[in-house]
Amino acid sequence: MTPAATMPPIIHSRPLDGDTAVSVLAEAVRRRVPVQLYPQDSNDTILRRGAIRSSDAHGMVIEPIERSTGFPPLWRGTPVQATFCVADRAYSFQSVVVNSESGDRLGSVRVQNPETIAVIERRRSPRRRLHESTPVEIHVPTAEGELRIQASLMNASERGLACRVPARQAVRLSEGQFLWIHFQIPPSDDTFHLDGQAVSITRGTPDHAVLGVQFLNGDKWNACMERLREALATAGSKVLETAVKT
């Protein structure tokens, strides 16, 4: 089954100037940031989750980060739209697949270098500090399988959350990574299962780091949005003054 799309909600996008676009792309390659590919005419289907490995005159190479074969093969000439994050900002670009894939194993994909890169402007949502902390279970897809992390919820909104992550596991995380998140917001008994993306990783103490997560749009988020709002309404009494971009 083809994975359901979880494209970040784009309020509007702003094209970058040439020098800035080059700098952002260079940083994305240096960090080998995760990227999602969609059809250009729709965001209903994820064509591929990968990581930007390199970029040269012949195009950009995106290597798979999951062993799943649930993605469809990509053929030469397929138009795609990509989204990725660098330094707490989300970007998108349009391109075309240069090489073709075949067989059961999904290999690296080369796409044309984008003519333009746009920064995605997202709506800001205030986060609510919770009366009590609660566990957060995080699943991170990797080329080797799956990394599981037990974290502690700090604050949340209908668009994202912040949680404490053990320092020894935080070093294995990077901005832009795609995550599966399971959590509750007491006193509600509802359990939320959402797709997300790491947008910030900040050292807190020698023992832990603070992970900022943006929930990704899609069927899961749409199905639980009202329940999430209801749970947040009774969870905490203080809305944080500093809104986080989510």
VENNOR-V151398 format. One record per pair of residues at least 12 apart in sequence whose ideal C-beta (glycine too) atoms are under 7 Angstrom apart, sorted by the first residue. I is the first residue (numbers start at 1). J is the second residue. D is the distance in whole Angstrom. If there is no record, write none. Layout:
i: {I & I}
j: {J & J}
d: {D & D}
//
This chain:
i: {1 & 2 & 2 & 2 & 2 & 3 & 3 & 3 & 4 & 4 & 5 & 5 & 5 & 5 & 5 & 5 & 6 & 6 & 6 & 6 & 7 & 7 & 7 & 7 & 7 & 8 & 8 & 8 & 8 & 8 & 8 & 8 & 9 & 9 & 10 & 11 & 11 & 11 & 12 & 13 & 13 & 13 & 13 & 13 & 14 & 14 & 14 & 15 & 15 & 16 & 16 & 16 & 21 & 21 & 24 & 24 & 24 & 25 & 25 & 27 & 28 & 28 & 28 & 29 & 29 & 29 & 31 & 31 & 32 & 32 & 32 & 33 & 33 & 33 & 33 & 33 & 33 & 34 & 34 & 34 & 34 & 34 & 34 & 34 & 35 & 35 & 35 & 35 & 35 & 35 & 35 & 36 & 36 & 36 & 37 & 37 & 38 & 38 & 39 & 40 & 40 & 40 & 40 & 47 & 47 & 47 & 47 & 48 & 48 & 48 & 48 & 49 & 49 & 49 & 50 & 50 & 50 & 50 & 50 & 51 & 51 & 52 & 53 & 55 & 59 & 59 & 59 & 59 & 59 & 60 & 60 & 60 & 61 & 61 & 62 & 62 & 62 & 63 & 64 & 64 & 65 & 65 & 65 & 66 & 67 & 67 & 69 & 69 & 71 & 73 & 73 & 74 & 74 & 74 & 75 & 75 & 76 & 76 & 76 & 76 & 77 & 77 & 78 & 78 & 79 & 79 & 80 & 80 & 80 & 81 & 82 & 84 & 85 & 85 & 85 & 85 & 86 & 87 & 88 & 88 & 88 & 89 & 90 & 90 & 91 & 91 & 91 & 91 & 92 & 92 & 93 & 93 & 93 & 93 & 94 & 95 & 95 & 95 & 96 & 96 & 97 & 97 & 98 & 98 & 98 & 122 & 122 & 124 & 124 & 125 & 125 & 125 & 125 & 125 & 126 & 126 & 126 & 126 & 127 & 127 & 127 & 127 & 127 & 127 & 128 & 128 & 128 & 128 & 128 & 128 & 128 & 129 & 129 & 129 & 129 & 130 & 130 & 130 & 130 & 130 & 130 & 131 & 131 & 132 & 133 & 133 & 133 & 134 & 134 & 134 & 134 & 134 & 135 & 135 & 136 & 136 & 136 & 136 & 136 & 136 & 137 & 137 & 138 & 138 & 138 & 139 & 139 & 140 & 140 & 141 & 147 & 149 & 149 & 151 & 151 & 151 & 151 & 152 & 153 & 154 & 155 & 156 & 156 & 157 & 157 & 158 & 158 & 158 & 158 & 159 & 159 & 159 & 160 & 160 & 160 & 160 & 160 & 160 & 161 & 162 & 162 & 162 & 163 & 164 & 164 & 164 & 165 & 165 & 165 & 166 & 167 & 167 & 167 & 167 & 170 & 170 & 170 & 173 & 173 & 173 & 174 & 175 & 175 & 175 & 175 & 176 & 176 & 177 & 177 & 178 & 179 & 179 & 179 & 179 & 180 & 181 & 181 & 181 & 185 & 185 & 185 & 186 & 187 & 188 & 188 & 190 & 190 & 192 & 192 & 193 & 194 & 194 & 194 & 195 & 195 & 195 & 196 & 196 & 196 & 196 & 197 & 197 & 197 & 198 & 198 & 199 & 199 & 199 & 200 & 212 & 214}
j: {70 & 45 & 70 & 71 & 72 & 46 & 70 & 71 & 218 & 219 & 38 & 43 & 44 & 45 & 46 & 218 & 195 & 216 & 217 & 218 & 38 & 43 & 83 & 216 & 217 & 83 & 90 & 120 & 122 & 214 & 216 & 217 & 122 & 217 & 120 & 121 & 122 & 123 & 121 & 92 & 118 & 119 & 120 & 121 & 118 & 119 & 121 & 116 & 118 & 117 & 118 & 119 & 116 & 117 & 86 & 91 & 117 & 55 & 117 & 86 & 52 & 84 & 86 & 52 & 54 & 55 & 86 & 174 & 51 & 52 & 53 & 51 & 52 & 84 & 85 & 86 & 176 & 49 & 51 & 65 & 84 & 176 & 177 & 178 & 50 & 51 & 52 & 62 & 82 & 83 & 84 & 49 & 82 & 83 & 80 & 82 & 80 & 81 & 80 & 79 & 80 & 81 & 94 & 71 & 72 & 74 & 80 & 62 & 71 & 74 & 109 & 65 & 66 & 178 & 62 & 63 & 64 & 65 & 109 & 63 & 65 & 84 & 108 & 113 & 98 & 110 & 111 & 112 & 113 & 110 & 111 & 113 & 108 & 110 & 108 & 109 & 111 & 108 & 106 & 143 & 141 & 142 & 143 & 141 & 143 & 145 & 104 & 106 & 106 & 101 & 102 & 97 & 101 & 109 & 97 & 100 & 97 & 98 & 99 & 100 & 96 & 97 & 96 & 97 & 94 & 96 & 95 & 97 & 111 & 94 & 95 & 176 & 175 & 176 & 197 & 199 & 176 & 175 & 175 & 199 & 200 & 119 & 120 & 122 & 117 & 118 & 119 & 120 & 118 & 120 & 114 & 116 & 117 & 118 & 114 & 111 & 112 & 114 & 111 & 112 & 109 & 111 & 110 & 111 & 112 & 245 & 246 & 243 & 245 & 157 & 158 & 159 & 243 & 246 & 157 & 239 & 240 & 243 & 155 & 156 & 157 & 162 & 240 & 244 & 155 & 156 & 157 & 232 & 235 & 236 & 239 & 155 & 236 & 238 & 240 & 153 & 155 & 156 & 185 & 235 & 236 & 235 & 236 & 186 & 152 & 153 & 154 & 153 & 183 & 184 & 185 & 186 & 150 & 152 & 151 & 152 & 153 & 163 & 181 & 183 & 150 & 182 & 151 & 179 & 181 & 179 & 180 & 177 & 179 & 178 & 172 & 165 & 169 & 163 & 164 & 165 & 211 & 164 & 183 & 210 & 240 & 185 & 232 & 232 & 246 & 225 & 228 & 229 & 232 & 214 & 215 & 246 & 212 & 213 & 214 & 215 & 244 & 246 & 213 & 210 & 211 & 212 & 211 & 204 & 208 & 210 & 208 & 209 & 211 & 208 & 206 & 207 & 208 & 209 & 201 & 209 & 211 & 198 & 201 & 211 & 198 & 198 & 199 & 200 & 201 & 197 & 198 & 197 & 198 & 197 & 196 & 197 & 198 & 213 & 195 & 194 & 196 & 213 & 231 & 232 & 235 & 235 & 234 & 231 & 234 & 227 & 231 & 224 & 228 & 220 & 215 & 220 & 221 & 216 & 218 & 220 & 213 & 214 & 215 & 216 & 213 & 214 & 216 & 211 & 213 & 212 & 213 & 214 & 212 & 244 & 246}
d: {6 & 5 & 6 & 7 & 6 & 5 & 6 & 7 & 6 & 6 & 6 & 5 & 5 & 6 & 5 & 6 & 4 & 4 & 6 & 4 & 6 & 4 & 6 & 7 & 6 & 6 & 6 & 6 & 7 & 7 & 6 & 6 & 7 & 5 & 5 & 5 & 6 & 5 & 5 & 6 & 4 & 7 & 5 & 7 & 6 & 5 & 6 & 5 & 5 & 5 & 7 & 6 & 7 & 4 & 6 & 6 & 6 & 6 & 6 & 5 & 5 & 6 & 5 & 5 & 6 & 5 & 7 & 7 & 5 & 6 & 6 & 7 & 6 & 5 & 6 & 6 & 4 & 7 & 5 & 6 & 7 & 5 & 5 & 6 & 6 & 7 & 6 & 6 & 5 & 7 & 4 & 6 & 7 & 5 & 5 & 5 & 7 & 5 & 7 & 4 & 6 & 5 & 6 & 6 & 7 & 6 & 6 & 7 & 5 & 7 & 6 & 6 & 6 & 6 & 4 & 6 & 5 & 6 & 7 & 6 & 5 & 7 & 7 & 6 & 5 & 5 & 6 & 5 & 6 & 7 & 5 & 6 & 5 & 5 & 7 & 5 & 7 & 4 & 5 & 7 & 6 & 6 & 6 & 5 & 7 & 7 & 6 & 6 & 6 & 4 & 6 & 5 & 5 & 6 & 7 & 5 & 6 & 7 & 6 & 4 & 6 & 7 & 7 & 4 & 7 & 5 & 6 & 6 & 6 & 5 & 6 & 6 & 6 & 4 & 6 & 6 & 7 & 7 & 7 & 5 & 5 & 6 & 4 & 7 & 5 & 7 & 6 & 6 & 5 & 6 & 4 & 7 & 5 & 7 & 7 & 4 & 5 & 5 & 6 & 5 & 6 & 6 & 4 & 6 & 6 & 6 & 7 & 4 & 6 & 4 & 6 & 4 & 7 & 5 & 6 & 5 & 6 & 5 & 4 & 6 & 4 & 7 & 5 & 6 & 6 & 6 & 7 & 5 & 6 & 4 & 6 & 5 & 5 & 5 & 6 & 6 & 6 & 7 & 7 & 5 & 5 & 7 & 6 & 5 & 5 & 6 & 7 & 5 & 7 & 5 & 7 & 6 & 6 & 7 & 4 & 7 & 5 & 5 & 6 & 4 & 6 & 4 & 6 & 5 & 6 & 7 & 4 & 6 & 6 & 7 & 6 & 6 & 5 & 4 & 6 & 5 & 7 & 4 & 6 & 7 & 6 & 6 & 6 & 7 & 6 & 6 & 5 & 6 & 7 & 7 & 6 & 4 & 7 & 5 & 5 & 6 & 6 & 4 & 5 & 6 & 7 & 5 & 5 & 6 & 5 & 6 & 6 & 5 & 5 & 6 & 7 & 6 & 6 & 6 & 6 & 4 & 7 & 6 & 6 & 7 & 7 & 6 & 6 & 7 & 6 & 7 & 6 & 7 & 5 & 6 & 5 & 7 & 6 & 6 & 6 & 5 & 5 & 6 & 4 & 6 & 5 & 7 & 6 & 4 & 7 & 5 & 6 & 6 & 6 & 6 & 5 & 5 & 6 & 5 & 6 & 6 & 4 & 6 & 5 & 6 & 7 & 5 & 6 & 6 & 6 & 5 & 7 & 5 & 4 & 6 & 5}
//
